[in-house]
Amino acid sequence: MHKVITISLFALAFISGFVVLYNLNTIAYPTQNKSDSPNESDTPDAIQTWESKIDDQASVTVTVTPVDVGVESEKWKFHIVMSTHSVELDQDMMSVAVLVDDVGREYGPVRWEGAPPGGHHRDGVLTFNQILPVPKSLELTITDIGDSMRSFIWPL
């Protein structure tokens, strides 16, 4: 009888320890249902991920992805990748790009950090000053790459 009580106490201690550790784990790493999670704009620390937009015309593919855009960012950055096999990519990105807010105001870039003009593949980050108040949408237009006007739009 003494052996049965000892084994029962060990089993009870093991199960209690498991339950305590499981509950501590769910407190430290809570999970939320997608429907229960707050809107990203409702949480100040939410990390916004932006959709890449692709424009493929005049034998040039241009992909633009916002990297750092929002009220908490002093500079708004867009990663731009250009690729072609037939057109020389010799444009000055500071001259051919403009950011347009939801009421049509235009903003020029303040910096291009990336591949210099020339070649068939270019990659870099185009930086703009923050727009305040933050518009409802942004449009990045790029002209004169393969003699085409390209437009990339994101809701904010």
DOLO-925009 format. One record per atom (N, C-alpha, C): residue number from 1; residue in three letters; atom name; x, y, z negated. Coordinates in Angstrom, 1 decimal, padded with zeros to 4 digits. Example, Ala and Ser with C-alpha at 12.3 -4.5 7.8 and 13.67 -1.06 7.14 Angstrom:
BEGIN
   num   residuo   atomo        x        y        z
     1       ALA       N    013.2   -005.7   -007.8
     1       ALA      CA    012.3   -004.5   -007.8
     1       ALA       C    013.2   -003.3   -007.8
     2       SER       N    012.8   -002.2   -007.1
     2       SER      CA    013.7   -001.1   -007.1
     2       SER       C    012.9    000.0   -007.9
END
This chain:
BEGIN
   num   residuo   atomo        x        y        z
     1       MET       N    000.8   -001.2    000.0
     1       MET      CA    000.0    000.0    000.0
     1       MET       C    000.9    001.3    000.0
     2       HIS       N    002.0    001.2   -000.8
     2       HIS      CA    002.9    002.3   -000.8
     2       HIS       C    003.5    002.6    000.6
     3       LYS       N    003.7    001.6    001.3
     3       LYS      CA    004.3    001.7    002.7
     3       LYS       C    003.3    002.4    003.6
     4       VAL       N    002.0    002.1    003.5
     4       VAL      CA    001.0    002.7    004.4
     4       VAL       C    000.8    004.2    004.0
     5       ILE       N    000.9    004.5    002.8
     5       ILE      CA    000.8    005.9    002.4
     5       ILE       C    002.0    006.7    002.9
     6       THR       N    003.2    006.2    002.8
     6       THR      CA    004.4    006.8    003.3
     6       THR       C    004.3    007.0    004.8
     7       ILE       N    003.9    006.0    005.6
     7       ILE      CA    003.8    006.2    007.0
     7       ILE       C    002.7    007.2    007.4
     8       SER       N    001.6    007.2    006.6
     8       SER      CA    000.6    008.2    006.9
     8       SER       C    001.0    009.6    006.6
     9       LEU       N    001.8    009.8    005.6
     9       LEU      CA    002.3    011.1    005.3
     9       LEU       C    003.3    011.6    006.4
    10       PHE       N    004.2    010.7    006.8
    10       PHE      CA    005.1    011.0    007.9
    10       PHE       C    004.3    011.4    009.2
    11       ALA       N    003.3    010.6    009.5
    11       ALA      CA    002.5    010.9    010.7
    11       ALA       C    001.8    012.2    010.6
    12       LEU       N    001.2    012.5    009.4
    12       LEU      CA    000.6    013.7    009.1
    12       LEU       C    001.5    014.9    009.2
    13       ALA       N    002.7    014.8    008.7
    13       ALA      CA    003.8    015.8    008.8
    13       ALA       C    004.2    016.0    010.2
    14       PHE       N    004.3    015.0    011.0
    14       PHE      CA    004.7    015.1    012.4
    14       PHE       C    003.6    015.8    013.2
    15       ILE       N    002.4    015.4    013.0
    15       ILE      CA    001.3    016.1    013.7
    15       ILE       C    001.2    017.5    013.3
    16       SER       N    001.3    017.8    012.0
    16       SER      CA    001.2    019.2    011.5
    16       SER       C    002.3    020.0    012.1
    17       GLY       N    003.5    019.5    012.2
    17       GLY      CA    004.7    020.2    012.8
    17       GLY       C    004.4    020.5    014.3
    18       PHE       N    003.9    019.5    015.0
    18       PHE      CA    003.6    019.7    016.4
    18       PHE       C    002.6    020.8    016.6
    19       VAL       N    001.5    020.8    015.8
    19       VAL      CA    000.5    021.8    015.9
    19       VAL       C    001.1    023.2    015.6
    20       VAL       N    001.9    023.3    014.6
    20       VAL      CA    002.5    024.6    014.3
    20       VAL       C    003.4    025.1    015.4
    21       LEU       N    004.2    024.2    015.9
    21       LEU      CA    005.1    024.6    017.0
    21       LEU       C    004.4    025.0    018.2
    22       TYR       N    003.3    024.2    018.6
    22       TYR      CA    002.5    024.5    019.7
    22       TYR       C    001.9    025.9    019.6
    23       ASN       N    001.3    026.2    018.4
    23       ASN      CA    000.7    027.5    018.2
    23       ASN       C    001.7    028.6    018.3
    24       LEU       N    002.9    028.4    017.8
    24       LEU      CA    003.9    029.5    017.8
    24       LEU       C    004.3    029.7    019.3
    25       ASN       N    004.4    028.6    020.1
    25       ASN      CA    004.7    028.8    021.5
    25       ASN       C    003.7    029.6    022.3
    26       THR       N    002.4    029.3    022.0
    26       THR      CA    001.4    030.1    022.7
    26       THR       C    001.3    031.5    022.2
    27       ILE       N    001.7    031.8    021.0
    27       ILE      CA    001.8    033.2    020.6
    27       ILE       C    002.9    033.9    021.3
    28       ALA       N    004.1    033.2    021.4
    28       ALA      CA    005.3    033.8    022.0
    28       ALA       C    005.1    034.0    023.5
    29       TYR       N    004.4    033.0    024.1
    29       TYR      CA    004.3    033.0    025.6
    29       TYR       C    002.8    032.8    025.9
    30       PRO       N    002.0    033.8    025.7
    30       PRO      CA    000.6    033.7    026.0
    30       PRO       C    000.3    033.6    027.5
    31       THR       N   -000.7    032.9    027.8
    31       THR      CA   -001.1    032.8    029.2
    31       THR       C   -002.5    033.5    029.4
    32       GLN       N   -002.7    034.1    030.5
    32       GLN      CA   -004.0    034.7    030.8
    32       GLN       C   -004.6    034.2    032.0
    33       ASN       N   -005.9    034.1    032.0
    33       ASN      CA   -006.6    033.8    033.3
    33       ASN       C   -006.5    035.1    034.2
    34       LYS       N   -006.4    034.9    035.5
    34       LYS      CA   -006.3    036.0    036.4
    34       LYS       C   -007.5    036.9    036.2
    35       SER       N   -008.7    036.4    035.9
    35       SER      CA   -009.8    037.3    035.7
    35       SER       C   -009.8    038.0    034.4
    36       ASP       N   -009.0    037.6    033.4
    36       ASP      CA   -008.9    038.2    032.1
    36       ASP       C   -007.8    039.3    032.1
    37       SER       N   -006.9    039.2    033.1
    37       SER      CA   -005.7    040.1    033.1
    37       SER       C   -006.2    041.5    033.5
    38       PRO       N   -005.6    042.5    032.8
    38       PRO      CA   -006.0    043.9    033.1
    38       PRO       C   -005.4    044.3    034.5
    39       ASN       N   -006.1    045.3    035.0
    39       ASN      CA   -005.6    045.9    036.3
    39       ASN       C   -004.2    046.4    036.1
    40       GLU       N   -003.3    046.2    037.1
    40       GLU      CA   -002.0    046.7    037.0
    40       GLU       C   -001.9    048.1    036.7
    41       SER       N   -002.7    048.9    037.2
    41       SER      CA   -002.7    050.4    037.0
    41       SER       C   -003.1    050.7    035.5
    42       ASP       N   -003.7    049.8    034.8
    42       ASP      CA   -004.2    050.0    033.4
    42       ASP       C   -003.0    049.8    032.5
    43       THR       N   -002.0    049.1    032.9
    43       THR      CA   -000.9    048.8    032.0
    43       THR       C    000.3    049.5    032.4
    44       PRO       N    000.9    050.4    031.5
    44       PRO      CA    002.0    051.2    031.9
    44       PRO       C    003.3    050.5    032.3
    45       ASP       N    003.5    049.3    031.7
    45       ASP      CA    004.7    048.5    031.9
    45       ASP       C    004.6    047.5    033.1
    46       ALA       N    003.4    047.5    033.8
    46       ALA      CA    003.2    046.5    034.8
    46       ALA       C    004.2    046.8    036.0
    47       ILE       N    004.8    045.8    036.5
    47       ILE      CA    005.7    045.9    037.7
    47       ILE       C    004.9    045.7    038.9
    48       GLN       N    004.9    046.8    039.7
    48       GLN      CA    004.1    046.8    041.0
    48       GLN       C    005.0    046.1    042.1
    49       THR       N    004.4    045.2    042.7
    49       THR      CA    005.0    044.6    043.9
    49       THR       C    004.3    045.1    045.1
    50       TRP       N    005.0    045.4    046.1
    50       TRP      CA    004.5    046.1    047.3
    50       TRP       C    004.6    045.1    048.5
    51       GLU       N    003.6    045.2    049.3
    51       GLU      CA    003.5    044.4    050.5
    51       GLU       C    004.5    045.0    051.6
    52       SER       N    005.2    044.1    052.2
    52       SER      CA    006.1    044.5    053.3
    52       SER       C    005.2    044.7    054.5
    53       LYS       N    005.4    045.7    055.3
    53       LYS      CA    004.7    046.0    056.5
    53       LYS       C    005.6    045.8    057.7
    54       ILE       N    005.2    045.2    058.8
    54       ILE      CA    006.0    044.9    059.9
    54       ILE       C    005.4    045.5    061.2
    55       ASP       N    006.2    046.2    062.0
    55       ASP      CA    005.8    046.8    063.2
    55       ASP       C    006.8    046.2    064.3
    56       ASP       N    006.2    045.6    065.3
    56       ASP      CA    007.0    044.9    066.3
    56       ASP       C    006.5    045.5    067.7
    57       GLN       N    007.2    046.5    068.2
    57       GLN      CA    006.9    047.1    069.5
    57       GLN       C    008.2    047.6    070.1
    58       ALA       N    008.1    047.7    071.5
    58       ALA      CA    009.3    048.2    072.3
    58       ALA       C    010.6    047.4    072.0
    59       SER       N    010.5    046.1    071.8
    59       SER      CA    011.6    045.2    071.6
    59       SER       C    012.3    045.5    070.3
    60       VAL       N    011.7    046.2    069.3
    60       VAL      CA    012.3    046.4    068.0
    60       VAL       C    011.4    046.0    066.9
    61       THR       N    011.8    045.2    066.0
    61       THR      CA    011.0    044.9    064.8
    61       THR       C    011.5    045.7    063.6
    62       VAL       N    010.6    046.4    063.0
    62       VAL      CA    010.9    047.3    061.9
    62       VAL       C    010.0    046.7    060.7
    63       THR       N    010.7    046.4    059.6
    63       THR      CA    010.0    046.0    058.4
    63       THR       C    010.3    047.0    057.3
    64       VAL       N    009.2    047.4    056.6
    64       VAL      CA    009.3    048.4    055.6
    64       VAL       C    008.7    047.8    054.3
    65       THR       N    009.4    047.9    053.2
    65       THR      CA    008.9    047.5    051.9
    65       THR       C    009.2    048.6    050.9
    66       PRO       N    008.1    049.1    050.2
    66       PRO      CA    008.3    050.1    049.1
    66       PRO       C    009.1    049.3    048.0
    67       VAL       N    010.1    050.0    047.5
    67       VAL      CA    010.9    049.4    046.4
    67       VAL       C    010.5    050.0    045.1
    68       ASP       N    010.4    051.3    045.1
    68       ASP      CA    010.2    052.1    043.8
    68       ASP       C    009.3    053.2    044.2
    69       VAL       N    008.0    053.1    043.9
    69       VAL      CA    007.0    054.1    044.2
    69       VAL       C    006.1    054.1    043.1
    70       GLY       N    005.8    055.3    042.6
    70       GLY      CA    004.8    055.5    041.5
    70       GLY       C    005.1    056.7    040.6
    71       VAL       N    004.2    056.9    039.7
    71       VAL      CA    004.3    058.1    038.9
    71       VAL       C    005.5    058.1    037.9
    72       GLU       N    006.0    056.9    037.6
    72       GLU      CA    007.1    056.8    036.7
    72       GLU       C    008.5    056.9    037.4
    73       SER       N    008.5    057.0    038.7
    73       SER      CA    009.7    057.0    039.5
    73       SER       C    009.9    058.5    040.0
    74       GLU       N    011.1    059.0    039.7
    74       GLU      CA    011.5    060.3    040.2
    74       GLU       C    011.7    060.3    041.7
    75       LYS       N    012.3    059.3    042.2
    75       LYS      CA    012.5    059.1    043.7
    75       LYS       C    011.8    057.9    044.1
    76       TRP       N    011.2    058.0    045.3
    76       TRP      CA    010.4    056.9    045.9
    76       TRP       C    011.3    056.3    047.0
    77       LYS       N    011.5    055.0    046.9
    77       LYS      CA    012.4    054.3    047.8
    77       LYS       C    011.7    053.2    048.7
    78       PHE       N    012.2    053.2    049.9
    78       PHE      CA    011.6    052.2    050.9
    78       PHE       C    012.7    051.4    051.5
    79       HIS       N    012.7    050.1    051.4
    79       HIS      CA    013.7    049.3    052.1
    79       HIS       C    013.3    049.1    053.5
    80       ILE       N    014.2    049.4    054.5
    80       ILE      CA    013.9    049.3    055.9
    80       ILE       C    014.9    048.4    056.6
    81       VAL       N    014.3    047.5    057.4
    81       VAL      CA    015.1    046.6    058.2
    81       VAL       C    014.7    046.7    059.6
    82       MET       N    015.7    046.9    060.5
    82       MET      CA    015.4    047.0    061.9
    82       MET       C    016.2    046.0    062.7
    83       SER       N    015.6    045.4    063.7
    83       SER      CA    016.3    044.3    064.4
    83       SER       C    015.8    044.4    065.9
    84       THR       N    016.8    044.2    066.8
    84       THR      CA    016.5    044.2    068.2
    84       THR       C    017.6    043.4    068.9
    85       HIS       N    017.4    043.1    070.1
    85       HIS      CA    018.5    042.5    071.0
    85       HIS       C    018.7    043.3    072.2
    86       SER       N    017.9    044.4    072.4
    86       SER      CA    018.0    045.1    073.6
    86       SER       C    018.1    046.7    073.5
    87       VAL       N    017.8    047.2    072.3
    87       VAL      CA    017.8    048.7    072.1
    87       VAL       C    018.9    049.0    071.1
    88       GLU       N    019.6    050.1    071.4
    88       GLU      CA    020.6    050.6    070.5
    88       GLU       C    019.9    051.4    069.3
    89       LEU       N    020.2    050.9    068.1
    89       LEU      CA    019.6    051.6    067.0
    89       LEU       C    020.5    052.7    066.4
    90       ASP       N    020.5    053.8    067.2
    90       ASP      CA    021.4    054.9    066.9
    90       ASP       C    020.7    056.1    066.3
    91       GLN       N    019.5    055.9    065.8
    91       GLN      CA    018.7    057.0    065.2
    91       GLN       C    019.3    057.5    063.9
    92       ASP       N    019.1    058.8    063.6
    92       ASP      CA    019.4    059.3    062.3
    92       ASP       C    018.1    059.2    061.5
    93       MET       N    018.1    058.3    060.5
    93       MET      CA    016.9    057.9    059.8
    93       MET       C    016.4    059.1    059.0
    94       MET       N    017.2    060.1    058.7
    94       MET      CA    016.8    061.3    058.0
    94       MET       C    015.9    062.2    058.9
    95       SER       N    016.1    062.0    060.2
    95       SER      CA    015.4    062.9    061.2
    95       SER       C    014.1    062.2    061.8
    96       VAL       N    014.1    060.9    061.7
    96       VAL      CA    013.0    060.2    062.4
    96       VAL       C    011.9    059.7    061.5
    97       ALA       N    012.1    059.8    060.2
    97       ALA      CA    011.1    059.3    059.2
    97       ALA       C    010.5    060.5    058.4
    98       VAL       N    009.2    060.3    058.1
    98       VAL      CA    008.5    061.2    057.3
    98       VAL       C    007.4    060.5    056.4
    99       LEU       N    007.2    060.9    055.2
    99       LEU      CA    006.2    060.4    054.3
    99       LEU       C    005.0    061.3    054.4
   100       VAL       N    003.8    060.7    054.5
   100       VAL      CA    002.6    061.5    054.6
   100       VAL       C    001.6    061.1    053.5
   101       ASP       N    001.1    062.1    052.8
   101       ASP      CA    000.2    061.7    051.7
   101       ASP       C   -001.3    061.6    052.2
   102       ASP       N   -002.2    061.3    051.4
   102       ASP      CA   -003.6    061.1    051.8
   102       ASP       C   -004.3    062.3    052.3
   103       VAL       N   -003.8    063.5    052.2
   103       VAL      CA   -004.4    064.7    052.7
   103       VAL       C   -003.6    065.3    053.9
   104       GLY       N   -002.6    064.5    054.3
   104       GLY      CA   -001.9    064.9    055.5
   104       GLY       C   -000.6    065.7    055.3
   105       ARG       N   -000.2    066.0    054.1
   105       ARG      CA    001.0    066.7    053.9
   105       ARG       C    002.2    065.8    054.1
   106       GLU       N    003.2    066.4    054.8
   106       GLU      CA    004.4    065.6    055.1
   106       GLU       C    005.6    065.9    054.3
   107       TYR       N    006.4    064.9    054.0
   107       TYR      CA    007.6    065.0    053.1
   107       TYR       C    008.8    064.3    053.8
   108       GLY       N    009.8    065.1    053.9
   108       GLY      CA    011.0    064.5    054.6
   108       GLY       C    011.9    063.7    053.6
   109       PRO       N    012.7    062.8    054.0
   109       PRO      CA    013.5    062.0    053.1
   109       PRO       C    014.7    062.8    052.6
   110       VAL       N    015.2    062.4    051.4
   110       VAL      CA    016.3    063.1    050.8
   110       VAL       C    017.6    062.3    050.9
   111       ARG       N    017.5    061.0    051.3
   111       ARG      CA    018.7    060.2    051.4
   111       ARG       C    018.5    058.9    052.2
   112       TRP       N    019.4    058.5    053.0
   112       TRP      CA    019.5    057.2    053.6
   112       TRP       C    020.7    056.5    053.1
   113       GLU       N    020.5    055.3    052.5
   113       GLU      CA    021.6    054.5    052.0
   113       GLU       C    021.6    053.2    052.8
   114       GLY       N    022.4    053.1    053.8
   114       GLY      CA    022.4    051.8    054.6
   114       GLY       C    023.3    051.9    055.7
   115       ALA       N    023.0    051.1    056.7
   115       ALA      CA    023.9    050.9    057.9
   115       ALA       C    023.9    052.3    058.7
   116       PRO       N    025.0    052.7    059.2
   116       PRO      CA    025.1    053.9    060.0
   116       PRO       C    024.4    053.7    061.4
   117       PRO       N    024.2    054.7    062.1
   117       PRO      CA    023.6    054.6    063.4
   117       PRO       C    024.5    053.7    064.3
   118       GLY       N    023.8    052.9    065.1
   118       GLY      CA    024.4    052.0    066.1
   118       GLY       C    024.1    050.6    065.8
   119       GLY       N    024.3    049.8    066.9
   119       GLY      CA    024.1    048.3    066.7
   119       GLY       C    022.7    047.9    067.0
   120       HIS       N    022.5    046.6    066.7
   120       HIS      CA    021.2    046.0    067.0
   120       HIS       C    020.5    045.6    065.7
   121       HIS       N    021.1    045.7    064.5
   121       HIS      CA    020.6    045.3    063.3
   121       HIS       C    021.0    046.4    062.2
   122       ARG       N    020.0    047.0    061.6
   122       ARG      CA    020.2    048.0    060.6
   122       ARG       C    019.3    047.7    059.3
   123       ASP       N    019.9    048.0    058.2
   123       ASP      CA    019.2    047.7    056.9
   123       ASP       C    019.6    048.8    056.0
   124       GLY       N    018.7    049.3    055.2
   124       GLY      CA    019.0    050.4    054.2
   124       GLY       C    017.8    050.8    053.4
   125       VAL       N    018.0    051.8    052.5
   125       VAL      CA    017.0    052.3    051.7
   125       VAL       C    016.8    053.8    052.0
   126       LEU       N    015.6    054.2    052.3
   126       LEU      CA    015.2    055.5    052.6
   126       LEU       C    014.5    056.1    051.3
   127       THR       N    015.1    057.2    050.8
   127       THR      CA    014.6    057.8    049.6
   127       THR       C    013.9    059.1    049.8
   128       PHE       N    012.8    059.3    049.1
   128       PHE      CA    012.0    060.5    049.1
   128       PHE       C    011.8    061.0    047.7
   129       ASN       N    011.6    062.3    047.5
   129       ASN      CA    011.2    062.8    046.2
   129       ASN       C    009.8    062.3    045.9
   130       GLN       N    009.6    062.2    044.6
   130       GLN      CA    008.2    061.8    044.1
   130       GLN       C    007.2    062.8    044.5
   131       ILE       N    006.0    062.3    044.9
   131       ILE      CA    004.9    063.2    045.2
   131       ILE       C    003.9    063.3    044.0
   132       LEU       N    003.7    064.5    043.6
   132       LEU      CA    002.7    064.7    042.5
   132       LEU       C    001.7    065.8    042.8
   133       PRO       N    000.5    065.6    042.5
   133       PRO      CA   -000.1    064.4    041.9
   133       PRO       C    000.0    063.2    042.9
   134       VAL       N    000.1    062.0    042.3
   134       VAL      CA    000.3    060.8    043.1
   134       VAL       C   -000.9    060.7    044.1
   135       PRO       N   -000.7    060.5    045.4
   135       PRO      CA   -001.8    060.4    046.3
   135       PRO       C   -002.5    059.1    046.2
   136       LYS       N   -003.6    059.0    046.9
   136       LYS      CA   -004.4    057.7    046.9
   136       LYS       C   -003.8    056.7    047.8
   137       SER       N   -003.0    057.2    048.8
   137       SER      CA   -002.3    056.3    049.8
   137       SER       C   -001.1    057.0    050.3
   138       LEU       N   -000.2    056.3    050.9
   138       LEU      CA    001.0    056.8    051.5
   138       LEU       C    001.1    056.2    052.9
   139       GLU       N    001.6    057.0    053.8
   139       GLU      CA    001.9    056.6    055.2
   139       GLU       C    003.4    057.0    055.5
   140       LEU       N    004.2    056.0    055.8
   140       LEU      CA    005.5    056.3    056.3
   140       LEU       C    005.5    056.2    057.8
   141       THR       N    005.9    057.2    058.5
   141       THR      CA    005.9    057.2    059.9
   141       THR       C    007.4    057.3    060.4
   142       ILE       N    007.7    056.5    061.3
   142       ILE      CA    009.1    056.5    061.9
   142       ILE       C    008.9    056.6    063.4
   143       THR       N    009.6    057.6    064.0
   143       THR      CA    009.5    057.9    065.4
   143       THR       C    010.8    057.6    066.1
   144       ASP       N    010.8    057.5    067.4
   144       ASP      CA    011.9    057.4    068.3
   144       ASP       C    012.8    056.1    068.1
   145       ILE       N    012.2    055.1    067.6
   145       ILE      CA    013.0    053.8    067.6
   145       ILE       C    012.3    053.0    068.7
   146       GLY       N    013.1    052.8    069.8
   146       GLY      CA    012.5    052.1    070.9
   146       GLY       C    011.4    053.0    071.6
   147       ASP       N    011.5    054.3    071.5
   147       ASP      CA    010.5    055.2    072.1
   147       ASP       C    009.1    054.9    071.6
   148       SER       N    009.0    054.5    070.3
   148       SER      CA    007.6    054.3    069.7
   148       SER       C    007.5    055.0    068.4
   149       MET       N    006.2    055.3    068.1
   149       MET      CA    005.9    055.8    066.8
   149       MET       C    005.3    054.7    066.0
   150       ARG       N    005.9    054.5    064.8
   150       ARG      CA    005.5    053.4    063.9
   150       ARG       C    004.9    054.0    062.6
   151       SER       N    003.8    053.4    062.2
   151       SER      CA    003.1    053.8    061.0
   151       SER       C    002.9    052.7    060.0
   152       PHE       N    003.3    052.9    058.7
   152       PHE      CA    003.2    051.9    057.7
   152       PHE       C    002.4    052.6    056.5
   153       ILE       N    001.3    052.0    056.1
   153       ILE      CA    000.4    052.6    055.2
   153       ILE       C    000.1    051.6    054.0
   154       TRP       N    000.2    052.2    052.8
   154       TRP      CA   -000.1    051.5    051.5
   154       TRP       C   -001.1    052.3    050.7
   155       PRO       N   -002.1    051.7    050.1
   155       PRO      CA   -002.9    052.3    049.1
   155       PRO       C   -002.2    052.4    047.8
   156       LEU       N   -002.4    053.4    047.0
   156       LEU      CA   -001.7    053.5    045.7
   156       LEU       C   -002.7    053.3    044.6
END
